[in-house]
């Protein structure tokens, strides 16, 4: 299963549009505020559906939920390729959001269930970190392929069509996962007991939130991830500014120059994040506790975000790019740590819906952060907008510090 989990992550991250999505929207005539609104549409869709889809995954099968997710992604790619109006973009974001809602937390729950069945729960941070490393490697390969596609065609649209192939392969891979990973209660089988299965999942899910330590951990994880998601794509216009100014690339068109620089930058960036994710277990082992590692990465990430904002504001674009790379690295060390921390607080029967609740909190925050950052970028510039995001993270840090992990709540 380890190889299948890694292959899933690799294929899932062959999103050839990722390094160019913001630029594609800008080329289509959208303002930063409009782009932020699209990200908000996606986040709100995820937010509305996150918990219901998590409950569906825990109740009716996590593999089926992943299949539904990939089908929605494919529909989103088709819309982004075929149409270039804001309304079509918004609809594609809704489809993408539905896919995210079905996927988020679900595959992690499959991994954690596999470890539970194997009696290897103590390996969850290192094991998930290594599977995430394969995802980031997929992103690195994706950036290179995407750069080649944009360079060869002179436009960004082709990357959406190209993304269809790996997602079809990913869907076929999910069909090979064993049914035991769904972890459904064997006493509640058959269509006539669907209501009982859903009631059982909902009861376990509601019981989780009687615990303040779990709520705080979810908000801590969601806040950092939301800030990262709201600012990470602003690396693209910074690199675009650099690409246009590079004299040794004048033989190529502006789009080709951007493709070369962004492809090289994102491939290097995701190579670093792949290594970072694989080292999450080492970071945990060398920290006093998983909670101290979580708090430390939040603090360092906030400071790096401030540095990125100041550098972009002063037009030190090379330094800003380095800060963005550092931010990506910290996020990919921190994410396995937080999944491991949360997995120690969530009962295994509700793992998909529990992790979906954390993802829902992130989506809700992105729905607010992304338009605000876009509005600030339109009016003050990208640098000040990122600086405000970093300052907000520093202000929130003392309020969101997590404590020592305790065992997951018992399920009766």
C-alpha positions, 0 to 999 in steps of 0.5 A, a space after each residue: 500500500 505504501 507504493 500505491 499511496 505514494 503513486 496516488 500523491 504523485 498523480 494527484 499533484 500533476 496539476 499542470 495548471 498550478 504554477 500558471 493559474 493566477 497568470 491565466 486568470 490575469 491574462 483573461 482580464 481579471 483583477 486580483 480582487 476577482 481572482 481572490 473572489 474565485 478562490 473564495 468561491 472554491 473555499 466556500 464550496 469546500 466549506 459548505 460540503 466539507 463535513 457532509 462529504 466527510 460523513 459520507 466517506 466514513 459512512 459509505 466508503 472512503 474509496 467511493 468518495 475519492 472517485 467522486 472527487 476525481 470526477 469533479 476535478 475532471 469536470 473543472 479542468 474541462 470548463 477551465 480549458 473550454 471557456 474564459 468568462 468569469 461565470 465559467 471560472 466560478 462554476 469550475 471553482 465550484 466543481 473543484 471545490 466539490 472535488 476538494 470536499 470529497 478528497 480532503 481528509 479522505 485519503 489521509 484517513 485511508 493511510 491512517 486506517 492502514 497504519 492502525 490495522 497494521 499496528 503502526 500508529 506511532 509511525 504516522 508522521 514519518 509515514 505520511 511525510 514520506 507519502 507527501 514527499 511523493 506528492 511534492 515530487 509530482 508537483 516538481 515534475 508537473 512544473 517542468 512538464 507544464 513549463 514545456 507545454 506553455 513554452 511550446 504552445 505559447 499559451 496557458 490553456 493547454 495545461 488544463 487539458 493535459 491535467 486530465 490524463 494523470 487524474 484519469 490514472 489516479 481514478 483507476 488507481 483508487 479502484 485498486 485500493 482494498 475495501 478494508 480501508 473503508 473501516 465501516 462498522 461491519 454490523 451496519 451493512 446493507 442499504 436498509 441500514 444506511 440511516 443507522 450508519 450515518 447516525 453512528 458516524 454523526 454521533 462519533 463526529 459530534 463527540 470529538 468537539 467536546 474537547 477544546 484541545 482538538 478544537 484549538 489544534 484544528 484552528 491552529 492548523 487551519 489558520 496557517 494553511 489558510 494564510 499559506 493558500 491565500 498568498 502562495 500564488 503571488 509568487 507567480 507575478 513576482 517571477 513574471 516580473 523577473 522573467 520579463 526583465 532577464 536580458 538573456 531570454 529576449 530571444 523568446 516571447 514574454 509567455 515563453 520567458 515566463 514559462 522557462 523561469 516559472 518552470 525552473 523555479 517551481 520544479 526546484 521549489 517542489 524538489 525542496 518541499 519533497 525533501 522537507 515532507 520526507 524529513 517531517 518524522 526527523 523534525 518530530 523526533 528531534 523536537 521536545 514534542 510534536 506540539 513544540 514542533 507545531 508551534 515552532 513551525 507556525 512562528 517561523 512561517 509567520 516570520 518568513 511571510 513577513 520577510 517575503 512581504 517586505 522583500 516584495 514591497 522593496 522590489 527585492 524579487 530574488 529575496 522574495 522568491 527565496 522567502 516563498 521557497 522557505 514558506 513552502 518548505 515550512 508548510 510541507 514540514 508542518 503539514 505531516 506534523 499537524 496530521 499526526 497531531 490531529 490523528 492522535 486526537 480523532 477516533 479512527 472511525 471518524 478520521 475522514 470527517 474529523 480531518 474534513 472538519 479541519 479542512 473546512 475551517 481552513 476553507 472558511 478562513 481562505 474564503 475571508 483571507 483570499 479576497 482581502 489579500 487580493 483587495 490589498 494587492 490591487 490597492 497597495 501592491 503585492 508586497 504590502 498585502 503579503 506583509 499584512 498576512 504575515 503580521 496577522 499570523 504573528 498576532 494570532 500565534 500566542 492565541 493558537 499555541 497547542 499543548 501536549 497531545 493527549 490520547 484520542 477520545 474514546 468511542 462508545 
